[in-house]
Amino acid sequence: MKKSKVFTFFYRVLLSIALMIGINSMLISVVFDKWYLSFVGILLFVLANVFPSAAKGGYPSFKFRMIAHGSELLLQFLITTLLSSGIYVYSAFYMLPDSWIKWGISLGCAVFAEFVLFWNGIISVYCSSVQLGIKHRVIGLLCGFIPIANLICLGIIIRITMREVNFEIEKVQLDKSRADEKICKTKYPILLVHGVFFRDSAYFNYWGRVPAELIANGAEIYYGNHESASSVDDSARELAERIKSIVAETGCEKLNIIAHSKGGLDCRKAIACYGVEDMVATLTTINTPHRGCGFADYLLTKVSPDIKNKIALAYNTALKKFGDKSPDFIAAVTDLTQEKCNKLNADISDSPKVYYQSFGSNLNRAGSGKFPLNFSYNLVKYFDGANDGLVSETSFPWGEKYTYITTKGKRGISHGDMIDLNRENIKDFDIREFYVQILADLKKSGY
């Protein structure tokens, strides 16, 4: 790692020298009266723009190569702009006013070169980076023409994108180092069960980058493929049929289920009531409202029937076009209320044949959650206290083992963060590694 950092440092120094020669090639050729030097400078400038990154390999994909490409160029833009500004101020004392035409042409060429360098970098990171998000992209555009503020924003963009690349490279290296262990190759396959208002899609994975990470470490993954919004009972029936079909098709005997949000309630009922308890080895619930969601109670009691029915009709109509056969918005929300969840807990019992465990998280402030969780956080906090933007901490615990997750500082972990919904790298919490360790623990326990 130290050798890599030293190499990167010297490569960046050489890159800066090459770019400085290229950007100021016209001025150099004027000073030394050697016009061919400008062609050498242009060649160096082009090569530096094409090969700005010190690393020759190790990128997870072309996308991350482009992010690295852009962030390195933006860093060089900052360095060369400051140095070139000093050079042209210094040269002005010797060339003006006698050689003002040559000085002006040289300056114009340098400004154009910096323009090319900047846009090469910014377009690369804006088109490729995930971690920049909408917020930093918009701030960058708004502050682009404000002196000082634009340099600060550019520094933030460079820091975010470089961290993004380094994080992914380290992730790839970690997976390679443990490839032979296959730490996620559990005895039984994994069934991932989504929560309410989402579907399993080939175009947008509900679980973000998690499934690919688990598969890379040996896991065998299946999905619930059930309706996006139904009552707990209807979803339980559907999931039970899905479990039976996977077991029959693969001969795996049992499954390890990981269920998020309402999916945890659906799976508990499927195991208890619809003949699949012998086909389920473990149930891990993630941020499931086992004791209900006070926010759901609030919505159903405060929102007028007309508005509720209009929202339900719009949702049900839209989701039929996306694959749901009979979506039921009202039934899904109703079964998340505290009254309905308490009734479910009283009516069904956990199977002694299945290992149950649960996880929950805490969002430390509303502003750290993405819409609509930044809006609902304070309402849930008012009714139920600490929460993930949707479900209170007191509602998460279920089973033999419960783990509560948060981070230091203001950020915390939201309901959506727990399924990598926003594909965000969160400080002090690696969502992909979180799931890897869940499976590693299941494997160690013989599941």
N, C-alpha and C positions, 0 to 999 in steps of 0.2 A: 504493500500500500504506500509506504514512504517513497519507494523508487518511482512508483506511478505518479505521485504528487510532484516529485522533483522533475521528472520528464515533462509533465504537463506545464510546469512553471517555465522551463527553458524553451519549450515549444511556443508558448505564448509570447515570450520575449522575442524569439526569432520571427514570429508572425507579426508582432508589432513593428519590428525593424523593416520587414518586407512591405508592410502596408504604409509605413511612413515614407519609404523610398518611392512607392507607387503613387501615393497621394501628393507628394511634393516633387514628383519627377520633373515637372515643368520648371519649377523654381531651381532645381538642381542643375538642369541642363542650361538654364540662363546664366547662373552663377559661374559655372565652369566652361560655358560656351561650347558644350558638347551636346548637340541635339539628339544624338543617338541614345543618350542616357534616358531620355523620356520614353523611348520604346522599351528599354530594359525595365524601367519603372512600371510601365503599363502591364508588362508581362508578369511582373511580381505581384501587382495588384490583382490581376485576374486569378492567378494561382491561389493567392491568399483568400479570395472570395469563394473559390471552389473547394479548397481543402483547409477550412478554418479550424477543424477539430484535431486535437492531439491524439485521440484514441483511434486506432485503426479497426477495432472490432469490439465486440462485447455489447453492442446495442441490441435490445430485445427485438426491435423491429425498425423498419425504415422511418416510421413516425418519430421515434426517439433519436434517430440519426439527424433528422431535420430539426428537432428541438435543440439538440446539441450544436448543430450548425448555426442556427439563428442566435442562440445565446452567446456563443463565442464571438460572432460578428458584432453583436451589440456591445459586448465588453470592449472589443477592439475599437469600436466607434467612439466610445467614451474616452479611451486612452489617447487615440490618435487626434481626436478633436481638440483636446486640451493641449497636447504637444504641438500640433500644427498651428494653433492659435498663437502660441508663444513664438514659434518660428517666424510667422508672418508679421507679428508686431516688431520683432527684432530686425528683420530684413527691411522693414519699411524705413528705418532710420538711415539705411545705407543706399536704398534704391530710389527713394522719393526726394524731390520731385522729378529728377532727371530721367529715371527709367520707370516712370509710373505705368506706361503701357504694358511693359513686360511683367511688372509686378502685379498689375491688375489681371492680366491673362492667367498668370500662375495661380493667383488667388482664386479666380473663377474655376480653373481646372481642379484645384484642391477641394473647393466647395462641392463641385459636381461629384468628385470621387467619394466624399463623405456621404453625400446624398445616396449614392449607389450602395455604399456599405450599410448605411442605416436601413434602407428599405429592403435590402436582401435579408438582413437579420430579422426585422420586425415582421415581415410577411411570413417568414419561416416559422417563427414561434406563434404568431397569431393563428396560423392555419393548422398547427400541429399540437400545440400544448393543450392538455386537459386541465392542469392545475391552475392555469391563469384564471379560468372562469370568466364569466361575463363581467363581473365587477371590475377586475383589473384591466380588462380590455377596454371597457368604457372609460375608466379613469385615465388610462393611457391616451386615449383619443382626445378627451377633454383638456388634458394638461399638456398636450403635445406642443402647443405654441406659447406656453407660459414659461418664461425664463425661470431657472432654478427648479420650479415644480416639475418641469419636463425631465430634468436630469435625475431628480429624486424618484420619479415614477419609473424611469428607465432602469435605475439601479434595482428597484423592487422587482421589476419584470425579469431582469437578468438573474437575480437571486432565486426567484421562484422556479424558473425554467431550468437552471443548472441543478437545483436540488431535485427536481423531477427526474432528470436524466440519471443523476447519481443514484437516486433511490431505486430506479428500475434496474440499473446495472448491478447494484448490490443484491437486488432480489433474484436476478438471474444467476449470479454467482452462488448465492445461498442454495438455490434449488439444484444447481449442478453439484455442489459439494455433498448433498445428501440424496442424490438421485438413486443410488444403489439401495438406500434404506427403505424407500417407498413408504414413508411414515404415515401416509394417508390411505394405504391399502388395507382397509379394515376387512374383517372376516365377512361381513355382510355389506352389500352395496348401500349407497346413500340416496335417500329420496328427499329432495328439496321441495318444500311446500310453501308457496307464496301466501301473502296476506291479502286483505280485502282491497278491491279496486285496482287490481293488477292482473295481468295474464302472463303465462309463460310464453315468451315470444322468441322466435329465431332471430329477430332483428334488434331487440333490446332486452338483454338478459336482466331479469328482476334482481339477480344476485350480483350484478356488476362483474368485477374481475375475479370474484371468488371461485366460481366453478373451474375456470381455466387453471388457477393456482392449485386447486385440489387435485385435478386430473394430472397436472405436471408432477405431483408428488404421489401418484399411484391410485387415486380414488376412482371408483366407478360410480358415476352420477346419473340419477334419473330425476324427472320433474313430475309434480302433481298433475299438471295439465287440466286443472279443474276451473270452474266458472270464476269470474272475477268477483262477483257479488251474489251471494246466496245466503240463506239461513245456515246456521251451524249444522243443523240436521241434514239439509240437502248437500252441503259440502262434504259432510262426513260420509254419506252414502257414496258420493262420487269418488272420494279418495279411497274408500274401502275397495271399490271395484278396480281402481288403479293399482292398488297394492296387490290385489289378487292376480291381476293380469301380469304384473312384473315378475312375481314369484313363479307363476305358471310358465311364462316364456323363458325365464332364465334358469329356473331350478335352484335359485339361491336360498330357498327355504325362508329366509327372514330379511328384513330391511332395517337399517338405521335411519330414522327420520329426523330431519332438522326442519323445524317449522317456524316461520316468522309471523308475529302479530296474530291476527285472527286464525291463521293457519294452525296455531298451536291448539286452539279450542276445537277446531274441526278434527284434528288428528286424535285428540283425547276422546272425542265422542265416537270416532270411527273404531278405535281400539276397543272401547267399552261396549259398543252396541251392535257393531256390524260384522262380527265374525273374523276379525283379522288379528286378534291378540297373539295368536300363535305364529303370525307372520311378521311381527314387529319385535325387534330385539331391544331397541332403545328409542326414546322420544326426547329430543332436545328442543326446547322452546326458546325462541329469541324474542324478547320484548313483547311477550304475549300478555294481553289484559285478562289474566285468570280471574280477577275479581271485578272486572268491568272497567269501563272508561267513563269517568264523570263528564267528560266533554260530550260524549254521545248522549248521555241523559239530558244535558243542557240543550243540545241542538234539537232533540225530539220534543222537548217541552216548550222551548221558547220560539222556535220557528213555526210560523202559521201553517196549517194543513195545506193551503193552496200552494205556498212556496215549496213545501216538502214534496208535494205531488208533482209539481212542475220539474223540480230537480231530478226526482226519481224517473220521471218519464223521459227526460232528456238523456239521462245516463243509460237507462235500459235500452233506449232506441239506438244510441251510439254504440254500445258494447255488443249489441247483436251483430252489428256490421264488422266487429273485430273478432267474432268467433263464439261469443257466448250464445247458448241456445235459449236460456230463460233467465236472464239476470234479474235480480230482485234487490234493488238498492235499499228500500225501506227495511226488508227482512234482515239484511246484512247489518245495517246500522243498529237496529233494535236489539239484535243478539249480542251487541257489544256493550249494552248498558249494564250498570251494576246489578240491577234487578234480575236480568236474564242470566248473567254470569253466575250470580249466587245460586239461582235455581239450577243451572247446569251442574254446579259443584255439588249440590245436594242430591241431584238425580242420578249421577253416574259416579263410579268408583274407578280408581286406577287399577290396572291389571298387575297382579303380583309377578307375572311372567315378563313384564317389561320394565326396563330401567328408565326412570324419568329424571331429567335434570333441566335446569332453566338458567337463563341469562337475562340481565336487564341493564340498561344504561341510563346515564343522567346527562341532560343538556344543561350546562351551567348558566346560560343566559339566552334570551330569545334571539338576539342578533346572530348567534352562531348557527341557528337552524335555517335551512332553506324554506322558501314558501311552500306550503302554508304553515309549516311547523313553527316558524318565527311568529306567526299570528296566534296560533293556538296555545303556545307554551304558557303564556301568562294566564290564560283562562284555566288551563289544567292546573297550574300552580295555585290559583285562587281556590279551586275546589278541592284538590287532592295533594298539594305540596310538590315536592321534587318529582320531576318527570323528564321524559325524553322528547317532549314537544307534543306528545299525544297521549301517552299512557303513564300513570303515576308509578313511582317506585314500589309502593305497597302492593301493586297489582301483579308484579312480575314473578315473585317466588313460587315455584312449584316443583315437587319431586324431592328426591333424596339429596340433591346438591343444587345450591343456588349461588351464582356469582354476579356481583354488581360491578359495573364498569363505568369509569369516568376518567377524565384527565385533569391534570393540574391547570390552574389558571382559569381563564374565562370561557374556554371553548366547550369542553364536554363532548358527549357523543349522542347524536339524535336518533330518533326512530328510523330515519332513512339511512343514516350513517352505518347502522348495524347490518345493512344488506348492501353496502357500497353503492347506494342509489346514485350518488353524485360523483362517483369515481374519484374521490378526493383523498389525498395523502394527508392524514391528520397527525400532528405532532404527538408523540408519546403513545400512539395507538395505530398499529398496523392491522387493518381489518382483514386482509388476506391471511396473515400469519395467525390471527385470532382463530379463524376457522381451521387452519392447518393443525393447530394445537388441539382443537376439539376432537378432530379425527384421530390425531396421534394418541390422545388419551383413551378414546374408544378402542383403538387397536390394542393398546397396552392392557386394557381390561378384558380383552378377549372377544370384543364385539366386531 
